[in-house]
Amino acid sequence: MYPAGKAADSRNIDRFAIEKGAPSLILMENAAFSLYLETVKIVENFKPEKIVLFAGKGGNGGDGFALLRILRDRGCSIPMNIVKFFELNELKGDSLQNWKMLPSDISSTEMKKIKGRTLFIDGMVGTGLKNNLTGRIREAVTFINSYKDKYVLSIDVPTGLDSDKGIEMPEAVIADTTVTMGIYKTGLFAQNGPAACGKIVLGKISAVDAGTSDTKYEVVEDLIPEPLKIPVDSYKNRNGHCLVIGGDIDKLGASLIAARSFMASGGGLVTAAFEKSLHKKIAGLVPGMMLTDIETAEHQLDRYSSIITGPGLTSWPFKESTLLKRFKGIIIADAGMFDLMNEKPEILSSLKKCKTVFTPHPGELKRFISAKNDEPWIDCVERFPLEKTHVLVAKSHSTFIRNTGSTVIVPHGAKALSFGGSGDALTGLLAFETFYNGFEKGCLRAVLRHRLAGIELEKRYSASYHSIEKLVELIGIAGTVYEK
């Protein structure tokens, strides 16, 4: 894990480092060297004919000036130019100092004079963006995005992207790599952030002290989960018994996918509760899945270690709305549950003391909290009502796992997961992992295993290969070993 936060958190950490004795000029030099390490890789692979820095008057521009100096100091002979969005009398402090230290052969240029294979360094506007871009900077963003033969490296955050919320204001540089300084910024992972940032690299600038940085957000840097160790003497009753509360026959697939995923991920037993009239149509569709009826399940909840409710569910099947409050295991609330909890608020109230994982996708989350269409995703995540016994797994291209005290961000998932049914597969994974590895650790492991299975699906087939059968199969393979 590594700290993440808002722009204010980043400024506070920098200020604290300076107060403890780290000169701000050293922090800028460290930022520039982090940029240098990535730039060397880009130059080697992309082989640009020239490097052009688009520089603003703030700290991002100063980082860029220092980067060009370090490149030249270390033997980079590629022609370098600067497109500047400031007057010299506007430069102050460390940015001015690094401007004065630029090698004499690095000169200013104009956008219209740029031709050929070019590495663009975007250092115009960073976390200080307050209002929509206008004027020459807006023109520069459009120019960079429309330029053909290029590689784009953004400093800290792509110009035009709100670093807290990930929204474009109203347009943002589309970078191939973003080196963000000190701590990760939440906006890099929310809404438009992943599409604008490309590869995200953390620039270590010697400003973060883990004992003093309380940002309430963390980013998972090690995205490969520890292998699940299955004891050699394992048997079905040791590996959990999940109850899947089924819904309508026309949405049967969602329940069956969740059930199959629970079994594939390591679960020992799964029972699906449907109305008796549907049993003949369902029997045998998932080998190994047992069937029960809603009335029987209602009186035997204590038989199960976890309950999945919501996939394919359009109406509450039980006579009592608050039935689940007596359940001692873990509840995974997905899909249709969010509409049902709005229709029957007593359902949500009854879960107040239950260990519950809520797993909405953006549309379900926004409907549940009555958000406006333009409300930023990260605001919706922060507004979702949680109790101490709850975890929110907010599914999107980056997944936000939130409890009442903190939020863990799992960066970009796999493109191959963008199809119907993949969320139901995560639901089944969550039911097993939270039973087997504990509540919060299980949530993180489930998201990582789901992500890993999606990446493997891309590797073996393609990003557009949307096969729920293969995904469930790979969930069973991802991160599992037998204990010797």
DRENDO-1510 file (C-alpha; in Angstrom, 1 decimal, always signed):
<recs>
REC; n; res; u; v; w
REC; 1; MET; +0.0; +0.0; +0.0 .
REC; 2; TYR; +1.1; +3.6; -0.6 .
REC; 3; PRO; -0.6; +6.8; +0.5 .
REC; 4; ALA; -3.0; +8.5; -1.9 .
REC; 5; GLY; -5.0; +11.7; -1.4 .
REC; 6; LYS; -6.4; +15.0; -2.6 .
REC; 7; ALA; -4.4; +18.0; -3.7 .
REC; 8; ALA; -4.6; +19.4; -0.1 .
REC; 9; ASP; -3.1; +16.2; +1.3 .
REC; 10; SER; -0.2; +16.5; -1.2 .
REC; 11; ARG; +0.5; +20.1; -0.2 .
REC; 12; ASN; +0.4; +19.3; +3.5 .
REC; 13; ILE; +2.9; +16.5; +3.1 .
REC; 14; ASP; +5.3; +18.7; +1.1 .
REC; 15; ARG; +4.9; +21.4; +3.8 .
REC; 16; PHE; +5.6; +18.9; +6.5 .
REC; 17; ALA; +8.7; +17.7; +4.8 .
REC; 18; ILE; +10.0; +21.3; +4.4 .
REC; 19; GLU; +9.3; +22.0; +8.1 .
REC; 20; LYS; +11.4; +18.9; +9.0 .
REC; 21; GLY; +14.3; +20.2; +7.0 .
REC; 22; ALA; +14.0; +19.1; +3.4 .
REC; 23; PRO; +14.5; +22.2; +1.2 .
REC; 24; SER; +11.8; +22.7; -1.4 .
REC; 25; LEU; +14.5; +22.8; -4.1 .
REC; 26; ILE; +15.6; +19.3; -3.1 .
REC; 27; LEU; +12.0; +18.1; -3.4 .
REC; 28; MET; +11.8; +19.6; -6.9 .
REC; 29; GLU; +15.1; +18.0; -7.8 .
REC; 30; ASN; +13.9; +14.6; -6.6 .
REC; 31; ALA; +10.7; +15.0; -8.6 .
REC; 32; ALA; +12.8; +15.8; -11.7 .
REC; 33; PHE; +14.9; +12.7; -11.2 .
REC; 34; SER; +11.8; +10.6; -10.9 .
REC; 35; LEU; +10.8; +12.0; -14.3 .
REC; 36; TYR; +14.3; +11.3; -15.6 .
REC; 37; LEU; +14.1; +7.6; -14.8 .
REC; 38; GLU; +10.9; +7.3; -16.8 .
REC; 39; THR; +12.1; +9.5; -19.6 .
REC; 40; VAL; +15.1; +7.4; -20.2 .
REC; 41; LYS; +12.9; +4.4; -20.8 .
REC; 42; ILE; +10.6; +6.3; -23.1 .
REC; 43; VAL; +13.5; +7.7; -25.2 .
REC; 44; GLU; +15.0; +4.2; -25.5 .
REC; 45; ASN; +11.7; +2.7; -26.8 .
REC; 46; PHE; +10.1; +5.6; -28.6 .
REC; 47; LYS; +13.2; +7.1; -30.0 .
REC; 48; PRO; +12.0; +10.7; -30.4 .
REC; 49; GLU; +13.6; +13.2; -32.8 .
REC; 50; LYS; +13.0; +16.0; -30.3 .
REC; 51; ILE; +11.7; +16.6; -26.8 .
REC; 52; VAL; +9.3; +19.5; -26.2 .
REC; 53; LEU; +8.3; +20.7; -22.7 .
REC; 54; PHE; +5.0; +22.5; -22.4 .
REC; 55; ALA; +5.7; +24.5; -19.2 .
REC; 56; GLY; +3.5; +26.6; -16.9 .
REC; 57; LYS; +4.7; +29.0; -14.3 .
REC; 58; GLY; +4.1; +26.7; -11.3 .
REC; 59; GLY; +5.9; +23.7; -9.8 .
REC; 60; ASN; +5.1; +21.4; -12.7 .
REC; 61; GLY; +7.0; +23.8; -15.1 .
REC; 62; GLY; +9.9; +23.9; -12.6 .
REC; 63; ASP; +10.0; +20.1; -12.5 .
REC; 64; GLY; +10.2; +20.1; -16.3 .
REC; 65; PHE; +13.0; +22.6; -16.4 .
REC; 66; ALA; +15.0; +20.5; -14.0 .
REC; 67; LEU; +14.2; +17.4; -16.0 .
REC; 68; LEU; +15.7; +18.9; -19.2 .
REC; 69; ARG; +18.8; +20.0; -17.3 .
REC; 70; ILE; +19.3; +16.5; -15.9 .
REC; 71; LEU; +18.8; +14.9; -19.3 .
REC; 72; ARG; +21.4; +17.1; -20.9 .
REC; 73; ASP; +23.8; +16.6; -17.9 .
REC; 74; ARG; +23.6; +12.9; -18.4 .
REC; 75; GLY; +24.4; +12.9; -22.1 .
REC; 76; CYS; +21.0; +13.2; -23.8 .
REC; 77; SER; +21.8; +14.9; -27.2 .
REC; 78; ILE; +18.2; +15.0; -28.5 .
REC; 79; PRO; +17.2; +18.6; -29.4 .
REC; 80; MET; +15.0; +20.1; -26.6 .
REC; 81; ASN; +12.6; +23.0; -26.7 .
REC; 82; ILE; +10.1; +24.7; -24.4 .
REC; 83; VAL; +6.6; +26.0; -25.2 .
REC; 84; LYS; +6.1; +28.4; -22.3 .
REC; 85; PHE; +2.8; +29.7; -20.9 .
REC; 86; PHE; +4.2; +32.4; -18.7 .
REC; 87; GLU; +6.2; +35.7; -18.7 .
REC; 88; LEU; +9.6; +35.5; -17.1 .
REC; 89; ASN; +8.5; +38.0; -14.4 .
REC; 90; GLU; +5.9; +35.4; -13.3 .
REC; 91; LEU; +8.4; +32.7; -12.4 .
REC; 92; LYS; +9.2; +32.5; -8.7 .
REC; 93; GLY; +11.1; +30.5; -6.2 .
REC; 94; ASP; +12.3; +27.0; -7.2 .
REC; 95; SER; +10.8; +27.2; -10.7 .
REC; 96; LEU; +12.7; +30.4; -11.4 .
REC; 97; GLN; +15.9; +28.9; -10.0 .
REC; 98; ASN; +15.6; +25.9; -12.4 .
REC; 99; TRP; +14.8; +28.2; -15.3 .
REC; 100; LYS; +18.1; +30.0; -14.7 .
REC; 101; MET; +20.0; +26.7; -14.6 .
REC; 102; LEU; +18.7; +25.5; -18.0 .
REC; 103; PRO; +21.5; +24.7; -20.5 .
REC; 104; SER; +22.0; +27.4; -23.1 .
REC; 105; ASP; +21.0; +25.2; -26.1 .
REC; 106; ILE; +17.5; +24.7; -24.8 .
REC; 107; SER; +15.3; +27.4; -26.3 .
REC; 108; SER; +11.7; +28.4; -26.5 .
REC; 109; THR; +9.6; +27.6; -29.5 .
REC; 110; GLU; +6.0; +27.8; -30.7 .
REC; 111; MET; +3.5; +25.0; -31.2 .
REC; 112; LYS; +3.1; +25.7; -35.0 .
REC; 113; LYS; +6.9; +25.0; -35.4 .
REC; 114; ILE; +6.8; +21.5; -33.9 .
REC; 115; LYS; +7.2; +18.7; -36.4 .
REC; 116; GLY; +8.4; +15.1; -36.5 .
REC; 117; ARG; +8.5; +12.4; -33.9 .
REC; 118; THR; +8.2; +14.2; -30.6 .
REC; 119; LEU; +8.2; +13.4; -26.9 .
REC; 120; PHE; +5.9; +15.9; -25.2 .
REC; 121; ILE; +6.5; +16.7; -21.6 .
REC; 122; ASP; +3.2; +18.1; -20.1 .
REC; 123; GLY; +4.1; +20.5; -17.3 .
REC; 124; MET; +1.4; +23.2; -17.8 .
REC; 125; VAL; -1.0; +22.8; -14.9 .
REC; 126; GLY; -1.1; +20.3; -12.1 .
REC; 127; THR; -3.0; +19.9; -8.8 .
REC; 128; GLY; -3.5; +23.7; -8.7 .
REC; 129; LEU; -6.2; +23.6; -11.4 .
REC; 130; LYS; -9.3; +25.4; -10.0 .
REC; 131; ASN; -11.3; +26.5; -13.1 .
REC; 132; ASN; -11.8; +25.2; -16.7 .
REC; 133; LEU; -8.9; +25.7; -19.0 .
REC; 134; THR; -9.1; +28.6; -21.4 .
REC; 135; GLY; -6.9; +30.5; -23.8 .
REC; 136; ARG; -3.5; +29.2; -24.9 .
REC; 137; ILE; -3.3; +26.4; -22.5 .
REC; 138; ARG; -6.6; +25.0; -23.7 .
REC; 139; GLU; -5.3; +25.3; -27.3 .
REC; 140; ALA; -2.1; +23.5; -26.2 .
REC; 141; VAL; -4.2; +20.6; -24.8 .
REC; 142; THR; -6.0; +20.2; -28.1 .
REC; 143; PHE; -2.7; +20.5; -30.0 .
REC; 144; ILE; -1.0; +17.8; -28.0 .
REC; 145; ASN; -4.0; +15.4; -28.2 .
REC; 146; SER; -4.4; +15.9; -32.0 .
REC; 147; TYR; -0.6; +15.6; -32.8 .
REC; 148; LYS; +0.1; +12.3; -34.5 .
REC; 149; ASP; +3.6; +11.1; -34.0 .
REC; 150; LYS; +4.1; +11.6; -30.3 .
REC; 151; TYR; +4.6; +10.2; -26.8 .
REC; 152; VAL; +3.1; +12.2; -23.9 .
REC; 153; LEU; +4.6; +12.2; -20.4 .
REC; 154; SER; +2.5; +14.3; -17.9 .
REC; 155; ILE; +4.0; +15.7; -14.7 .
REC; 156; ASP; +2.0; +14.9; -11.6 .
REC; 157; VAL; -1.4; +15.0; -13.3 .
REC; 158; PRO; -2.4; +15.6; -17.0 .
REC; 159; THR; -3.2; +19.2; -17.6 .
REC; 160; GLY; -6.9; +19.7; -17.5 .
REC; 161; LEU; -7.7; +16.8; -15.2 .
REC; 162; ASP; -9.1; +17.6; -11.7 .
REC; 163; SER; -6.6; +15.7; -9.5 .
REC; 164; ASP; -9.1; +15.1; -6.7 .
REC; 165; LYS; -12.1; +13.9; -8.7 .
REC; 166; GLY; -10.8; +12.8; -12.1 .
REC; 167; ILE; -13.1; +15.0; -14.2 .
REC; 168; GLU; -11.9; +16.8; -17.3 .
REC; 169; MET; -12.0; +20.7; -17.1 .
REC; 170; PRO; -13.4; +20.6; -19.8 .
REC; 171; GLU; -10.6; +18.8; -21.7 .
REC; 172; ALA; -7.4; +17.1; -20.5 .
REC; 173; VAL; -4.1; +16.0; -22.0 .
REC; 174; ILE; -4.3; +12.3; -22.9 .
REC; 175; ALA; -0.9; +11.0; -21.6 .
REC; 176; ASP; +0.9; +7.8; -22.2 .
REC; 177; THR; +2.6; +8.0; -18.9 .
REC; 178; THR; +1.9; +10.1; -15.8 .
REC; 179; VAL; +4.5; +10.5; -13.1 .
REC; 180; THR; +2.7; +11.7; -10.0 .
REC; 181; MET; +4.8; +13.2; -7.2 .
REC; 182; GLY; +4.9; +12.3; -3.5 .
REC; 183; ILE; +1.6; +10.6; -3.2 .
REC; 184; TYR; -0.9; +9.2; -5.6 .
REC; 185; LYS; -3.8; +11.6; -6.4 .
REC; 186; THR; -7.3; +10.2; -6.1 .
REC; 187; GLY; -8.4; +11.7; -9.4 .
REC; 188; LEU; -5.9; +9.6; -11.4 .
REC; 189; PHE; -8.1; +6.6; -10.6 .
REC; 190; ALA; -11.6; +8.0; -10.8 .
REC; 191; GLN; -13.9; +8.9; -13.6 .
REC; 192; ASN; -11.8; +10.2; -16.6 .
REC; 193; GLY; -8.5; +9.8; -14.7 .
REC; 194; PRO; -7.4; +6.3; -16.0 .
REC; 195; ALA; -8.2; +7.2; -19.6 .
REC; 196; ALA; -6.2; +10.5; -19.3 .
REC; 197; CYS; -3.2; +9.2; -17.4 .
REC; 198; GLY; -2.1; +6.1; -19.2 .
REC; 199; LYS; +0.6; +4.3; -17.2 .
REC; 200; ILE; +0.8; +5.8; -13.7 .
REC; 201; VAL; +4.1; +6.0; -11.9 .
REC; 202; LEU; +4.7; +7.2; -8.4 .
REC; 203; GLY; +7.6; +9.7; -8.2 .
REC; 204; LYS; +9.3; +9.3; -4.9 .
REC; 205; ILE; +10.5; +12.7; -3.7 .
REC; 206; SER; +11.5; +11.9; +0.0 .
REC; 207; ALA; +8.5; +13.8; +1.4 .
REC; 208; VAL; +6.3; +11.0; +2.6 .
REC; 209; ASP; +6.6; +9.8; +6.2 .
REC; 210; ALA; +4.3; +6.9; +6.7 .
REC; 211; GLY; +3.9; +7.8; +10.4 .
REC; 212; THR; +2.6; +11.3; +9.6 .
REC; 213; SER; +0.6; +10.9; +6.3 .
REC; 214; ASP; -3.0; +10.3; +7.2 .
REC; 215; THR; -4.7; +10.7; +3.8 .
REC; 216; LYS; -7.5; +8.1; +4.3 .
REC; 217; TYR; -6.7; +6.7; +0.9 .
REC; 218; GLU; -4.2; +4.0; -0.1 .
REC; 219; VAL; -3.2; +2.6; -3.5 .
REC; 220; VAL; -2.3; -1.1; -3.9 .
REC; 221; GLU; +1.1; -1.2; -5.6 .
REC; 222; ASP; +1.5; -5.0; -5.4 .
REC; 223; LEU; -1.4; -6.2; -7.5 .
REC; 224; ILE; -0.6; -9.9; -7.5 .
REC; 225; PRO; -2.4; -11.6; -4.6 .
REC; 226; GLU; -0.7; -14.1; -2.4 .
REC; 227; PRO; -1.5; -17.6; -3.5 .
REC; 228; LEU; -4.5; -19.1; -1.7 .
REC; 229; LYS; -3.2; -22.0; +0.3 .
REC; 230; ILE; -5.6; -24.9; +0.2 .
REC; 231; PRO; -4.8; -27.6; +2.8 .
REC; 232; VAL; -4.2; -31.0; +1.4 .
REC; 233; ASP; -6.8; -32.4; +3.7 .
REC; 234; SER; -9.4; -29.8; +2.7 .
REC; 235; TYR; -13.0; -30.9; +2.1 .
REC; 236; LYS; -16.3; -29.2; +1.3 .
REC; 237; ASN; -17.6; -28.4; +4.7 .
REC; 238; ARG; -14.3; -26.6; +5.6 .
REC; 239; ASN; -14.5; -24.3; +2.6 .
REC; 240; GLY; -17.7; -22.5; +3.3 .
REC; 241; HIS; -21.4; -23.0; +2.4 .
REC; 242; CYS; -22.9; -20.1; +0.4 .
REC; 243; LEU; -26.6; -19.4; -0.1 .
REC; 244; VAL; -27.4; -17.6; -3.3 .
REC; 245; ILE; -30.8; -15.9; -3.2 .
REC; 246; GLY; -32.1; -16.2; -6.7 .
REC; 247; GLY; -34.4; -13.9; -8.6 .
REC; 248; ASP; -36.5; -13.9; -11.7 .
REC; 249; ILE; -36.1; -16.6; -14.4 .
REC; 250; ASP; -35.2; -14.1; -17.1 .
REC; 251; LYS; -32.2; -12.9; -15.0 .
REC; 252; LEU; -31.2; -16.4; -13.9 .
REC; 253; GLY; -27.7; -16.1; -15.3 .
REC; 254; ALA; -26.6; -13.6; -12.7 .
REC; 255; SER; -27.3; -16.0; -9.8 .
REC; 256; LEU; -25.7; -19.0; -11.6 .
REC; 257; ILE; -22.5; -17.0; -12.5 .
REC; 258; ALA; -22.2; -16.0; -8.8 .
REC; 259; ALA; -22.7; -19.6; -7.7 .
REC; 260; ARG; -20.2; -21.0; -10.2 .
REC; 261; SER; -17.6; -18.3; -9.2 .
REC; 262; PHE; -17.9; -19.2; -5.5 .
REC; 263; MET; -17.2; -22.8; -6.3 .
REC; 264; ALA; -14.4; -22.0; -8.7 .
REC; 265; SER; -12.7; -19.7; -6.3 .
REC; 266; GLY; -12.5; -22.4; -3.6 .
REC; 267; GLY; -15.9; -22.6; -2.1 .
REC; 268; GLY; -17.0; -26.0; -0.8 .
REC; 269; LEU; -20.8; -25.9; -1.0 .
REC; 270; VAL; -23.4; -23.7; -2.7 .
REC; 271; THR; -27.1; -23.7; -2.5 .
REC; 272; ALA; -29.5; -21.5; -4.5 .
REC; 273; ALA; -32.8; -20.5; -3.2 .
REC; 274; PHE; -35.5; -20.1; -5.8 .
REC; 275; GLU; -39.3; -20.5; -5.8 .
REC; 276; LYS; -40.2; -24.2; -6.1 .
REC; 277; SER; -41.9; -23.6; -9.5 .
REC; 278; LEU; -38.5; -22.8; -11.0 .
REC; 279; HIS; -36.6; -25.8; -9.8 .
REC; 280; LYS; -37.2; -28.0; -12.8 .
REC; 281; LYS; -35.8; -25.3; -15.1 .
REC; 282; ILE; -32.7; -24.7; -13.0 .
REC; 283; ALA; -31.8; -28.2; -11.9 .
REC; 284; GLY; -28.4; -29.4; -13.3 .
REC; 285; LEU; -27.4; -26.0; -14.8 .
REC; 286; VAL; -24.6; -25.8; -12.3 .
REC; 287; PRO; -23.3; -29.2; -11.4 .
REC; 288; GLY; -22.7; -29.4; -7.7 .
REC; 289; MET; -25.1; -26.6; -6.9 .
REC; 290; MET; -27.9; -27.6; -4.5 .
REC; 291; LEU; -31.4; -26.1; -4.7 .
REC; 292; THR; -33.8; -25.1; -1.9 .
REC; 293; ASP; -37.0; -23.0; -1.9 .
REC; 294; ILE; -37.4; -19.6; -0.5 .
REC; 295; GLU; -39.6; -20.7; +2.4 .
REC; 296; THR; -37.1; -23.3; +3.5 .
REC; 297; ALA; -34.1; -21.0; +3.2 .
REC; 298; GLU; -36.0; -18.4; +5.3 .
REC; 299; HIS; -35.9; -20.8; +8.3 .
REC; 300; GLN; -32.4; -22.2; +7.8 .
REC; 301; LEU; -30.1; -19.2; +7.4 .
REC; 302; ASP; -27.9; -20.5; +10.2 .
REC; 303; ARG; -26.7; -23.3; +7.9 .
REC; 304; TYR; -24.7; -20.9; +5.7 .
REC; 305; SER; -21.4; -19.1; +6.1 .
REC; 306; SER; -22.3; -16.5; +3.5 .
REC; 307; ILE; -25.2; -15.2; +1.6 .
REC; 308; ILE; -25.3; -13.6; -1.9 .
REC; 309; THR; -28.4; -11.6; -2.5 .
REC; 310; GLY; -29.2; -9.3; -5.4 .
REC; 311; PRO; -28.0; -10.8; -8.7 .
REC; 312; GLY; -31.2; -11.1; -10.8 .
REC; 313; LEU; -33.4; -10.0; -7.9 .
REC; 314; THR; -36.2; -7.6; -8.7 .
REC; 315; SER; -38.5; -8.2; -5.7 .
REC; 316; TRP; -37.8; -9.1; -2.1 .
REC; 317; PRO; -38.6; -12.9; -2.0 .
REC; 318; PHE; -39.1; -13.3; +1.8 .
REC; 319; LYS; -42.1; -12.5; +3.9 .
REC; 320; GLU; -40.0; -10.5; +6.3 .
REC; 321; SER; -38.0; -7.5; +5.1 .
REC; 322; THR; -35.6; -7.6; +8.0 .
REC; 323; LEU; -34.9; -11.3; +7.9 .
REC; 324; LEU; -31.2; -11.0; +7.3 .
REC; 325; LYS; -30.5; -9.1; +10.5 .
REC; 326; ARG; -30.3; -12.4; +12.4 .
REC; 327; PHE; -27.6; -13.8; +10.1 .
REC; 328; LYS; -24.2; -14.2; +11.7 .
REC; 329; GLY; -22.1; -14.8; +8.5 .
REC; 330; ILE; -21.2; -12.4; +5.7 .
REC; 331; ILE; -23.7; -10.9; +3.3 .
REC; 332; ILE; -22.8; -9.9; -0.2 .
REC; 333; ALA; -25.3; -7.3; -1.4 .
REC; 334; ASP; -25.2; -6.8; -5.2 .
REC; 335; ALA; -27.2; -5.6; -8.2 .
REC; 336; GLY; -30.9; -5.7; -7.5 .
REC; 337; MET; -30.4; -5.1; -3.8 .
REC; 338; PHE; -29.7; -1.5; -4.3 .
REC; 339; ASP; -33.1; -0.8; -5.9 .
REC; 340; LEU; -34.8; -3.0; -3.2 .
REC; 341; MET; -33.1; -1.1; -0.4 .
REC; 342; ASN; -34.4; +2.1; -1.8 .
REC; 343; GLU; -37.9; +0.7; -2.1 .
REC; 344; LYS; -37.7; -0.9; +1.4 .
REC; 345; PRO; -35.4; +1.2; +3.6 .
REC; 346; GLU; -36.0; -1.3; +6.4 .
REC; 347; ILE; -33.9; -3.8; +4.5 .
REC; 348; LEU; -30.8; -1.5; +4.7 .
REC; 349; SER; -31.6; -0.7; +8.4 .
REC; 350; SER; -31.7; -4.4; +9.2 .
REC; 351; LEU; -28.1; -4.8; +7.9 .
REC; 352; LYS; -26.7; -2.2; +10.3 .
REC; 353; LYS; -24.9; -4.7; +12.5 .
REC; 354; CYS; -24.4; -7.4; +9.8 .
REC; 355; LYS; -21.1; -8.0; +8.2 .
REC; 356; THR; -22.1; -6.8; +4.7 .
REC; 357; VAL; -20.2; -6.1; +1.5 .
REC; 358; PHE; -22.0; -3.8; -0.9 .
REC; 359; THR; -20.8; -4.2; -4.5 .
REC; 360; PRO; -22.5; -1.6; -6.8 .
REC; 361; HIS; -21.3; -0.5; -10.3 .
REC; 362; PRO; -21.5; +3.2; -11.0 .
REC; 363; GLY; -25.1; +3.2; -12.2 .
REC; 364; GLU; -26.4; +1.3; -9.2 .
REC; 365; LEU; -24.4; +3.4; -6.7 .
REC; 366; LYS; -25.7; +6.7; -8.2 .
REC; 367; ARG; -29.3; +5.5; -8.2 .
REC; 368; PHE; -29.0; +4.3; -4.6 .
REC; 369; ILE; -27.8; +7.7; -3.3 .
REC; 370; SER; -29.9; +9.7; -5.7 .
REC; 371; ALA; -26.9; +11.3; -7.3 .
REC; 372; LYS; -27.1; +13.7; -10.2 .
REC; 373; ASN; -25.7; +12.4; -13.5 .
REC; 374; ASP; -22.8; +14.8; -13.3 .
REC; 375; GLU; -21.8; +14.1; -9.7 .
REC; 376; PRO; -18.2; +12.9; -9.7 .
REC; 377; TRP; -17.8; +9.2; -9.1 .
REC; 378; ILE; -15.4; +9.7; -6.1 .
REC; 379; ASP; -18.0; +11.9; -4.4 .
REC; 380; CYS; -20.6; +9.2; -4.8 .
REC; 381; VAL; -18.2; +6.6; -3.2 .
REC; 382; GLU; -17.6; +9.0; -0.3 .
REC; 383; ARG; -21.3; +9.6; +0.2 .
REC; 384; PHE; -22.4; +5.9; +0.3 .
REC; 385; PRO; -23.7; +5.3; +3.9 .
REC; 386; LEU; -21.6; +2.7; +5.8 .
REC; 387; GLU; -21.6; +1.3; +9.3 .
REC; 388; LYS; -18.6; -0.1; +11.0 .
REC; 389; THR; -19.6; -3.6; +10.0 .
REC; 390; HIS; -19.8; -2.7; +6.3 .
REC; 391; VAL; -17.4; -2.5; +3.3 .
REC; 392; LEU; -18.2; -0.9; +0.0 .
REC; 393; VAL; -16.6; -2.4; -3.1 .
REC; 394; ALA; -17.3; +0.3; -5.7 .
REC; 395; LYS; -16.7; -1.4; -9.1 .
REC; 396; SER; -15.3; +0.6; -12.0 .
REC; 397; HIS; -12.2; +0.6; -14.1 .
REC; 398; SER; -10.4; +1.2; -10.8 .
REC; 399; THR; -12.1; -0.3; -7.8 .
REC; 400; PHE; -12.5; +1.6; -4.5 .
REC; 401; ILE; -12.8; -0.5; -1.4 .
REC; 402; ARG; -14.0; +1.7; +1.4 .
REC; 403; ASN; -14.8; +1.2; +5.1 .
REC; 404; THR; -15.8; +3.8; +7.6 .
REC; 405; GLY; -12.1; +4.8; +8.2 .
REC; 406; SER; -10.2; +4.5; +4.9 .
REC; 407; THR; -10.4; +3.7; +1.2 .
REC; 408; VAL; -8.1; +1.3; -0.7 .
REC; 409; ILE; -7.8; +1.9; -4.5 .
REC; 410; VAL; -7.0; -1.0; -6.8 .
REC; 411; PRO; -5.7; +0.6; -10.0 .
REC; 412; HIS; -7.0; -0.1; -13.5 .
REC; 413; GLY; -8.6; -3.4; -13.9 .
REC; 414; ALA; -8.6; -5.5; -17.1 .
REC; 415; LYS; -10.3; -4.3; -20.3 .
REC; 416; ALA; -11.6; -7.9; -20.7 .
REC; 417; LEU; -13.8; -7.4; -17.6 .
REC; 418; SER; -16.0; -4.8; -19.3 .
REC; 419; PHE; -18.9; -7.2; -20.1 .
REC; 420; GLY; -22.1; -8.4; -18.5 .
REC; 421; GLY; -21.6; -11.1; -15.9 .
REC; 422; SER; -18.1; -10.2; -14.8 .
REC; 423; GLY; -19.5; -8.3; -11.8 .
REC; 424; ASP; -21.5; -11.4; -10.8 .
REC; 425; ALA; -18.3; -13.4; -10.9 .
REC; 426; LEU; -16.7; -10.9; -8.5 .
REC; 427; THR; -19.7; -11.4; -6.2 .
REC; 428; GLY; -19.0; -15.1; -5.9 .
REC; 429; LEU; -15.3; -14.5; -5.3 .
REC; 430; LEU; -16.2; -12.1; -2.5 .
REC; 431; ALA; -18.4; -14.6; -0.8 .
REC; 432; PHE; -15.6; -17.2; -0.7 .
REC; 433; GLU; -12.6; -14.9; +0.1 .
REC; 434; THR; -14.4; -13.0; +2.9 .
REC; 435; PHE; -15.3; -16.3; +4.5 .
REC; 436; TYR; -11.8; -17.9; +4.1 .
REC; 437; ASN; -9.5; -14.9; +4.6 .
REC; 438; GLY; -11.5; -12.5; +6.8 .
REC; 439; PHE; -13.7; -9.6; +6.0 .
REC; 440; GLU; -11.5; -6.7; +4.8 .
REC; 441; LYS; -8.5; -8.8; +3.6 .
REC; 442; GLY; -11.0; -11.0; +1.8 .
REC; 443; CYS; -12.5; -8.1; -0.1 .
REC; 444; LEU; -9.1; -6.9; -1.3 .
REC; 445; ARG; -8.0; -10.4; -2.3 .
REC; 446; ALA; -11.3; -11.0; -4.2 .
REC; 447; VAL; -10.8; -7.8; -6.2 .
REC; 448; LEU; -7.2; -8.7; -7.0 .
REC; 449; ARG; -8.0; -12.2; -8.0 .
REC; 450; HIS; -10.8; -11.0; -10.2 .
REC; 451; ARG; -8.5; -8.5; -11.8 .
REC; 452; LEU; -5.8; -11.1; -12.3 .
REC; 453; ALA; -8.2; -13.5; -14.0 .
REC; 454; GLY; -9.3; -10.6; -16.4 .
REC; 455; ILE; -5.7; -9.9; -17.3 .
REC; 456; GLU; -5.1; -13.6; -18.0 .
REC; 457; LEU; -8.2; -13.6; -20.2 .
REC; 458; GLU; -6.7; -10.8; -22.2 .
REC; 459; LYS; -3.3; -12.5; -22.5 .
REC; 460; ARG; -4.8; -15.9; -23.6 .
REC; 461; TYR; -7.4; -14.4; -26.0 .
REC; 462; SER; -8.0; -10.6; -26.3 .
REC; 463; ALA; -9.3; -7.6; -24.5 .
REC; 464; SER; -12.6; -8.0; -26.4 .
REC; 465; TYR; -13.0; -11.7; -25.6 .
REC; 466; HIS; -16.0; -11.6; -23.4 .
REC; 467; SER; -16.5; -15.2; -22.2 .
REC; 468; ILE; -17.9; -15.6; -18.7 .
REC; 469; GLU; -17.1; -19.3; -18.8 .
REC; 470; LYS; -13.5; -18.7; -19.4 .
REC; 471; LEU; -13.4; -15.9; -16.8 .
REC; 472; VAL; -14.8; -18.2; -14.1 .
REC; 473; GLU; -12.4; -20.9; -15.1 .
REC; 474; LEU; -9.5; -18.4; -14.7 .
REC; 475; ILE; -10.7; -17.2; -11.4 .
REC; 476; GLY; -10.2; -20.7; -10.1 .
REC; 477; ILE; -6.6; -20.7; -11.4 .
REC; 478; ALA; -5.6; -17.2; -10.4 .
REC; 479; GLY; -3.7; -17.1; -7.1 .
REC; 480; THR; -4.4; -20.7; -5.9 .
REC; 481; VAL; -1.9; -23.3; -4.7 .
REC; 482; TYR; -2.1; -26.5; -2.6 .
REC; 483; GLU; -0.4; -26.3; +0.7 .
REC; 484; LYS; +2.2; -29.0; +1.3 .
</recs>
